[in-house]
Amino acid sequence: MSDKSNRNHLNSEKAHADKKARRRELYKLAQSNKKDAYLAGRRANSAIENNASIGASSSTTTLSTHEQTLNRGCSSTEINYMEIIQPMTNYATLKDVSRCKFCTAKRFEYEPPAFCCGNGVVRLISHQTPPTLRNLYLGNTNESEQFRTYIKTYNNIFAFTSLGVSYDKELAKKYKGISTFRVQGKMYHFIDDLVLATEKGRNLQLYFFDSENELRNRLECSSKLNEGTVQKLMEILNANPYSIFLKSLINIPQLSNFYIALKSDAGLDQRVYNLPTASEVAGIWVEQDAQNYTLTPHIRVYTNSNRSQLVNYYYGCYDPLQYPLLFPYGQNGWHCGIQKIEPLGASSSRQKYCENEQLPSITNMTTIDGFLDIEAEVMQKGKRKRNSVSCREYYCYQLQMRDDENIILHSGRLFQQYTVDQWIKIETQRLDFAYFNPDLYRTDVLGGLLDVL
């Protein structure tokens, strides 16, 4: 009897372990609302079992009422999970909203009507993507899938600038959940020297150094690259004005005697179809004549200075230098001076903003009434009206979904990095505005009130 009792006890433990294993499988496959219902059913069954007598044999395994409901119609050895993995049908759907009548952007419910283009005052031209690059972004081939998986690596080996940022590497890993690009602090873009400081080149040095072995030099940057894909990207970027300019420097003797500069922006109107040329994005002069040609903001490129040059966020070349696979033709990003479009029917007598006119100083202001009078005077002059596109307005327009294929929205992990970069740019501009325009804020008045209190 003792042996039989031990066997029954072992069978009971094994059955109990199998029961728990089935519960875990069901729980893993269940959706969140199903999990809550499952836990509630388990608690109810436990309460019932505690108050009821157990009349079943010790060798018989009984599933809970909720498990039986989930596994209805299944044998003990074949579990049907179809019921618990069906999609939810009680989710809330957003209502269809008509497109923007000015820029045809798709809109979400509750989205402000002027969020995309400011009711027609912002308009930017979207240039066509090279067909080969478009196929890599949208194709279904193994090459396209491999390109999209390692798109950040491909972009980095063709980028003209290096990226300086502190980010969470664990969250950005491919095989650890959803890839997330989380940074701390600012993001910096740097231009390196033309001449290699080490044996291995990077960024713009790959366009200038050892051009005959360019393909091999790029493939040595990472083992994840596909040779055919890199070859295609090299052919695509042969039309990039920055690539054309840097490769033209190879044939110049005594290059260290020249002044090499990348212009802050090409000065082109982004509201019409025009693409920059090599002469519009960069220039080279003899050192002694450089002062006559470099009056506009620019980035100087040194042959061998052992230091990197910072690319300011408000330069138009900030985006195309770091993201050549998003801007293969070297199109400018946001920069100061992009003009808005005057709405139809708007009054032409509206006072324009005068850049040379200074705001009244509040340094000697001692009363609140005096400060409010100055503020009212400023508002009457139309000082709050801007005729240029702000950084936020620019990227609100650019990142909208429209009928034309916006390749930026299909760039996967590179899109994450790009949007974080632009968000930091917007926040940096806001901080700079507050820092350089203290007279627009009531800091002095509030300071006086604190002294009185």
Phi and psi in degrees as a GROMACS rama.xvg file:
@    title "Ramachandran Plot"
@    xaxis  label "Phi"
@    yaxis  label "Psi"
@TYPE xy
-65.1531  -40.4004  SER-2
-63.9552  -42.7624  ASP-3
-63.3639  -38.7325  LYS-4
-65.3564  -39.1638  SER-5
-65.1919  -40.5155  ASN-6
-63.788  -41.7448  ARG-7
-63.0627  -37.9178  ASN-8
-65.405  -42.2497  HIS-9
-66.134  -40.9506  LEU-10
-62.2131  -37.5716  ASN-11
-66.2796  -41.3993  SER-12
-65.7957  -40.3355  GLU-13
-64.8807  -42.2629  LYS-14
-63.4819  -39.9882  ALA-15
-64.3443  -39.7907  HIS-16
-65.1709  -40.4682  ALA-17
-63.9966  -37.7538  ASP-18
-62.5653  -44.5719  LYS-19
-65.4084  -36.9767  LYS-20
-64.1249  -41.6096  ALA-21
-64.201  -37.7369  ARG-22
-62.9977  -40.5033  ARG-23
-64.2744  -40.9665  ARG-24
-62.8289  -44.1658  GLU-25
-62.425  -40.3748  LEU-26
-68.3723  -37.6212  TYR-27
-65.4041  -37.6473  LYS-28
-83.4601  -14.6125  LEU-29
-76.4493  150.429  ALA-30
-79.9459  173.088  GLN-31
-60.4585  -44.3658  SER-32
-68.6871  -32.8147  ASN-33
-68.4096  -36.2558  LYS-34
-62.6879  -43.1413  LYS-35
-61.2391  -43.2761  ASP-36
-66.329  -36.734  ALA-37
-63.6508  -45.0097  TYR-38
-64.167  -38.723  LEU-39
-64.3562  -40.7152  ALA-40
-65.2957  -38.3214  GLY-41
-63.7913  -42.5224  ARG-42
-64.3509  -40.9395  ARG-43
-64.795  -40.8726  ALA-44
-66.8153  -37.0976  ASN-45
-64.1122  -39.0021  SER-46
-66.5541  -37.85  ALA-47
-69.1102  -41.6597  ILE-48
-65.1887  -32.1963  GLU-49
-68.3098  -27.1367  ASN-50
-101.447  -0.679654  ASN-51
-112.359  154.436  ALA-52
-82.0614  146.707  SER-53
-94.7283  108.772  ILE-54
-105.423  -0.199953  GLY-55
-84.6493  159.007  ALA-56
-67.5056  150.272  SER-57
-69.1174  -17.7025  SER-58
-93.3774  1.37396  SER-59
-102.809  130.414  THR-60
-99.1185  128.248  THR-61
-116.642  125.144  THR-62
-79.3112  153.716  LEU-63
-67.4875  163.543  SER-64
-59.6527  -39.3456  THR-65
-70.5118  -37.3221  HIS-66
-65.4405  -38.0803  GLU-67
-64.8372  -35.2394  GLN-68
-65.6556  -41.1292  THR-69
-68.9833  -35.09  LEU-70
-101.191  23.3988  ASN-71
-59.0547  131.112  ARG-72
86.3571  12.5766  GLY-73
-115.903  152.277  CYS-74
-78.7604  169.849  SER-75
-69.0654  -21.2701  SER-76
-101.468  -6.37131  THR-77
-129.872  113.179  GLU-78
-101.954  128.892  ILE-79
-95.4493  116.759  ASN-80
-100.404  5.91628  TYR-81
-60.0471  -35.5163  MET-82
-68.1445  -35.203  GLU-83
-90.0003  -11.8674  ILE-84
-105.067  6.15632  ILE-85
-69.2471  143.143  GLN-86
-65.2723  154.207  PRO-87
-67.5366  144.338  MET-88
-114.707  -0.119213  THR-89
-108.687  20.9675  ASN-90
-77.0947  157.793  TYR-91
-89.2  127.655  ALA-92
-100.763  142.868  THR-93
-76.2108  144.257  LEU-94
-73.7759  150.137  LYS-95
-68.9828  131.206  ASP-96
-118.794  138.287  VAL-97
-63.9813  150.707  SER-98
-69.8013  162.457  ARG-99
-64.7719  130.154  CYS-100
-76.4279  -9.24463  LYS-101
-96.9812  -46.9151  PHE-102
-117.586  2.45893  CYS-103
60.6083  25.1159  THR-104
-74.6014  142.909  ALA-105
-72.8825  137.297  LYS-106
-121.254  149.004  ARG-107
-95.0463  160.816  PHE-108
-63.3612  140.117  GLU-109
71.5847  4.5815  TYR-110
-76.3153  133.74  GLU-111
-58.5569  141.616  PRO-112
-64.7322  -26.6674  PRO-113
-99.749  11.8256  ALA-114
-66.9885  -36.7379  PHE-115
-79.4819  -46.3655  CYS-116
-137.825  10.9389  CYS-117
63.7967  37.5436  GLY-118
60.3492  42.1376  ASN-119
93.8  -1.48336  GLY-120
-84.3553  -15.1144  VAL-121
-111.575  128.502  VAL-122
-146.202  126.491  ARG-123
-128.143  143.492  LEU-124
-86.11  134.43  ILE-125
-99.929  116.911  SER-126
-82.8074  152.666  HIS-127
-70.4205  144.207  GLN-128
-88.813  140.751  THR-129
-53.6406  136.24  PRO-130
-55.1599  -39.9607  PRO-131
-63.6226  -43.0362  THR-132
-68.9092  -36.2204  LEU-133
-63.2392  -39.1136  ARG-134
-65.2797  -33.7911  ASN-135
-67.5108  -35.5383  LEU-136
-75.4764  -36.977  TYR-137
-114.781  -4.28656  LEU-138
-74.9407  167.153  GLY-139
-111.165  8.81972  ASN-140
-76.9311  165.887  THR-141
-62.6613  -35.4495  ASN-142
-65.0612  -41.5224  GLU-143
-66.0017  -42.6302  SER-144
-64.7484  -39.9375  GLU-145
-66.3757  -36.9633  GLN-146
-64.119  -44.3433  PHE-147
-70.1887  -30.1961  ARG-148
-66.9298  -40.8464  THR-149
-113.774  37.657  TYR-150
-66.0324  -33.2629  ILE-151
-66.5614  -36.88  LYS-152
-65.749  -43.1718  THR-153
-63.2299  -41.3654  TYR-154
-65.7569  -38.4449  ASN-155
-65.1657  -36.051  ASN-156
-76.2631  -14.8348  ILE-157
-107.235  -6.33703  PHE-158
-67.2232  142.639  ALA-159
-83.6922  -21.6224  PHE-160
-117.483  157.979  THR-161
-99.2139  153.309  SER-162
-104.448  128.506  LEU-163
-111.794  110.926  GLY-164
-158.332  149.792  VAL-165
-105.231  111.395  SER-166
-132.435  162.441  TYR-167
-80.5962  106.254  ASP-168
-71.692  -29.8021  LYS-169
-66.703  -41.7201  GLU-170
-69.3881  -28.0339  LEU-171
-84.6422  -4.24789  ALA-172
-69.0637  146.601  LYS-173
-72.5047  -35.8976  LYS-174
-101.746  19.1169  TYR-175
-125.239  74.6249  LYS-176
75.0719  -155.98  GLY-177
-75.3856  128.76  ILE-178
-65.8562  126.847  SER-179
-131.214  131.23  THR-180
-103.491  99.3839  PHE-181
-116.381  125.886  ARG-182
-117.319  163.902  VAL-183
-128.021  124.658  GLN-184
85.9646  -154.592  GLY-185
-92.8545  166.506  LYS-186
-113.474  135.95  MET-187
-121.115  143.671  TYR-188
-113.994  129.95  HIS-189
-122.889  144.477  PHE-190
-103.6  127.063  ILE-191
-91.812  173.291  ASP-192
-69.8437  158.676  ASP-193
-73.076  -39.2338  LEU-194
-85.3432  136.637  VAL-195
-67.0185  132.628  LEU-196
-86.5343  -22.4674  ALA-197
-124.475  -179.508  THR-198
-74.2309  -19.8115  GLU-199
-110.212  121.941  LYS-200
-83.1169  166.006  GLY-201
-155.405  158.369  ARG-202
52.3978  -129.435  ASN-203
-66.6817  -16.9208  LEU-204
-64.3969  -28.9942  GLN-205
-70.326  -20.2631  LEU-206
-82.4279  -23.6554  TYR-207
-105.286  -39.164  PHE-208
-91.2616  130.803  PHE-209
50.2931  58.6457  ASP-210
-65.4682  -24.4311  SER-211
-66.6926  -27.6543  GLU-212
-112.75  34.85  ASN-213
-61.8705  -42.1821  GLU-214
-61.9461  -46.3484  LEU-215
-64.2686  -40.2842  ARG-216
-64.2469  -35.7444  ASN-217
-74.3019  -38.4164  ARG-218
-66.1575  -27.6178  LEU-219
-72.9185  -10.7596  GLU-220
-72.243  -27.5509  CYS-221
-158.484  147.112  SER-222
-84.2378  -5.08733  SER-223
-88.1677  -3.22613  LYS-224
-84.5027  146.399  LEU-225
-100.154  127.551  ASN-226
-60.9896  -41.5601  GLU-227
-63.583  -39.7133  GLY-228
-67.0864  -42.3288  THR-229
-62.9475  -39.4533  VAL-230
-62.1656  -42.9399  GLN-231
-63.4938  -43.3077  LYS-232
-65.5751  -35.6878  LEU-233
-62.6911  -41.1151  MET-234
-67.3502  -37.0585  GLU-235
-65.0301  -44.1322  ILE-236
-80.5803  1.45631  LEU-237
-65.2941  -20.5526  ASN-238
-91.3557  -3.16352  ALA-239
-72.2514  128.329  ASN-240
-62.2501  -33.9571  PRO-241
-68.9507  -38.2745  TYR-242
-64.6541  -42.6123  SER-243
-62.1013  -42.9237  ILE-244
-66.0478  -46.3157  PHE-245
-66.0213  -37.8521  LEU-246
-71.0393  -24.2995  LYS-247
-72.4911  -18.127  SER-248
-75.5493  -13.9768  LEU-249
-62.8546  -35.3558  ILE-250
-90.0072  6.45499  ASN-251
-93.9577  119.289  ILE-252
-76.6611  154.143  PRO-253
50.5612  54.2203  GLN-254
-64.6239  -25.8126  LEU-255
-66.472  -14.7453  SER-256
-87.0574  0.97057  ASN-257
-110.681  157.234  PHE-258
-100.327  115.02  TYR-259
-108.522  129.668  ILE-260
-140.495  140.689  ALA-261
-102.822  124.735  LEU-262
-69.213  147.725  LYS-263
-62.6409  -36.349  SER-264
-155.055  157.775  ASP-265
-75.6904  -10.419  ALA-266
73.4291  22.3528  GLY-267
-96.6551  150.167  LEU-268
-78.911  115.798  ASP-269
-79.5776  2.49572  GLN-270
-90.057  -5.99535  ARG-271
-128.681  166.728  VAL-272
-79.3403  99.9543  TYR-273
-152.906  139.728  ASN-274
-115.179  145.294  LEU-275
-72.2667  150.303  PRO-276
-105.141  170.956  THR-277
-61.7354  -36.8847  ALA-278
-72.4133  -18.933  SER-279
-90.0976  -15.725  GLU-280
-105.276  -14.1953  VAL-281
-155.451  168.831  ALA-282
-158.018  159.38  GLY-283
-140.144  132.867  ILE-284
-137.488  162.492  TRP-285
-67.4552  142.947  VAL-286
-52.9338  -44.6484  GLU-287
-72.7536  -17.9427  GLN-288
-99.3489  3.16011  ASP-289
-65.6598  -32.5793  ALA-290
-64.519  -23.5509  GLN-291
-80.8329  -12.9855  ASN-292
-120.156  -10.7612  TYR-293
-111.903  44.1373  THR-294
-79.2746  -27.8978  LEU-295
-82.6604  158.309  THR-296
-59.4113  138.199  PRO-297
-157.822  172.744  HIS-298
-117.766  121.163  ILE-299
-84.1199  135.111  ARG-300
-107.177  121.737  VAL-301
-97.9135  153.247  TYR-302
-77.7475  -41.4724  THR-303
-159.259  87.0528  ASN-304
-115.431  -9.15366  SER-305
61.0718  28.6445  ASN-306
-151.882  155.328  ARG-307
-99.9135  149.289  SER-308
-100.128  136.998  GLN-309
-83.7309  133.735  LEU-310
-96.0424  115.275  VAL-311
-70.0031  146.86  ASN-312
-65.0927  -23.2451  TYR-313
-90.3882  8.68349  TYR-314
-84.0481  142.304  TYR-315
-66.9133  -24.1338  GLY-316
-84.4525  0.831264  CYS-317
-58.7467  -45.1971  TYR-318
-76.7076  -51.5767  ASP-319
-65.8355  -25.096  PRO-320
-73.7185  -31.9513  LEU-321
-93.3875  -26.739  GLN-322
-125.315  67.2707  TYR-323
-66.7474  -23.8985  PRO-324
-79.6569  -13.3497  LEU-325
-95.2788  -25.8789  LEU-326
-130.104  70.4564  PHE-327
-65.5806  -21.9907  PRO-328
-96.221  8.88403  TYR-329
73.8057  26.3812  GLY-330
-62.3989  140.896  GLN-331
-67.6261  151.12  ASN-332
-92.7403  -156.178  GLY-333
-70.1615  142.411  TRP-334
-153.548  165.881  HIS-335
-66.6292  143.238  CYS-336
99.9349  2.38388  GLY-337
-72.2392  118.225  ILE-338
-82.8992  145.204  GLN-339
-80.8407  165.644  LYS-340
-96.5739  129.586  ILE-341
-68.8551  121.201  GLU-342
-60.8192  148.365  PRO-343
-63.9857  133.316  LEU-344
86.1621  0.142579  GLY-345
-73.4696  147.765  ALA-346
-71.3318  128.656  SER-347
-81.0957  -9.37096  SER-348
-88.0202  4.48223  SER-349
-65.4746  138.038  ARG-350
-66.7327  131.419  GLN-351
-89.5073  159.391  LYS-352
-76.9395  129.398  TYR-353
-103.564  117.345  CYS-354
-69.5773  -27.1821  GLU-355
-85.2036  -9.29798  ASN-356
-83.9321  129.667  GLU-357
-95.4071  147.918  GLN-358
-72.064  147.668  LEU-359
-61.0699  141.08  PRO-360
-80.7185  143.792  SER-361
-113.503  19.3114  ILE-362
-63.4087  -40.6367  THR-363
-99.2369  12.6778  ASN-364
-75.928  132.893  MET-365
-118.246  -12.4102  THR-366
-125.45  153.525  THR-367
-67.2271  -38.6992  ILE-368
-61.6245  -39.3409  ASP-369
-65.2574  -39.8214  GLY-370
-67.2523  -40.5256  PHE-371
-65.4342  -33.5639  LEU-372
-64.761  -40.6612  ASP-373
-65.3007  -41.3729  ILE-374
-63.294  -40.108  GLU-375
-66.1019  -37.1669  ALA-376
-63.9197  -40.7723  GLU-377
-64.2735  -43.526  VAL-378
-64.7678  -35.2885  MET-379
-67.8801  -29.308  GLN-380
-78.7953  -4.95654  LYS-381
77.2778  27.4914  GLY-382
-69.3809  -18.7469  LYS-383
-85.0404  -3.82682  ARG-384
-87.5744  129.514  LYS-385
-115.115  135.483  ARG-386
-100.798  0.701514  ASN-387
-111.786  157.113  SER-388
-81.2163  127.411  VAL-389
-78.0301  168.39  SER-390
-61.8111  -42.4912  CYS-391
-65.6173  -43.0659  ARG-392
-64.067  -35.421  GLU-393
-63.2423  -50.4628  TYR-394
-79.8081  -22.2133  TYR-395
-63.1059  -37.9257  CYS-396
-73.6  -43.7319  TYR-397
-66.5523  -34.0826  GLN-398
-95.371  18.8228  LEU-399
-83.4387  156.467  GLN-400
-92.0548  121.548  MET-401
-132.707  -179.928  ARG-402
-67.5739  -33.099  ASP-403
-72.2222  144.542  ASP-404
-72.1387  106.817  GLU-405
-89.6873  102.204  ASN-406
-63.0547  -26.9426  ILE-407
-58.6014  -37.6797  ILE-408
-72.8748  -11.7178  LEU-409
-107.384  13.4696  HIS-410
-93.0954  7.58805  SER-411
59.8613  -122.479  GLY-412
-65.357  -29.0778  ARG-413
-68.6494  -31.8411  LEU-414
-64.8359  -37.8858  PHE-415
-59.0363  -49.4547  GLN-416
-62.9807  -40.9779  GLN-417
-64.2928  -46.1484  TYR-418
-67.4042  -38.1047  THR-419
-63.1375  -40.8375  VAL-420
-60.3091  -43.7597  ASP-421
-71.4006  -34.4833  GLN-422
-64.151  -42.2083  TRP-423
-63.7881  -37.3299  ILE-424
-61.6344  -43.3863  LYS-425
-63.828  -44.7998  ILE-426
-66.6787  -36.2449  GLU-427
-65.1882  -39.7565  THR-428
-63.3865  -39.6334  GLN-429
-64.6861  -41.6651  ARG-430
-65.9593  -40.1438  LEU-431
-64.4199  -38.7206  ASP-432
-62.7229  -43.0852  PHE-433
-66.5121  -33.3921  ALA-434
-73.8864  -40.49  TYR-435
-91.3249  -2.94864  PHE-436
-129.246  60.615  ASN-437
-67.2179  -23.502  PRO-438
-69.988  -14.802  ASP-439
-79.827  -8.58342  LEU-440
-114.892  158.927  TYR-441
-91.5918  37.4651  ARG-442
-65.305  -43.3645  THR-443
-67.272  -40.4127  ASP-444
-65.6368  -45.5552  VAL-445
-63.6366  -35.3071  LEU-446
-62.6866  -38.4607  GLY-447
-66.4442  -38.1134  GLY-448
-64.6112  -38.4595  LEU-449
-64.8091  -37.8913  LEU-450
-64.54  -37.0284  ASP-451
-67.727  -42.5202  VAL-452
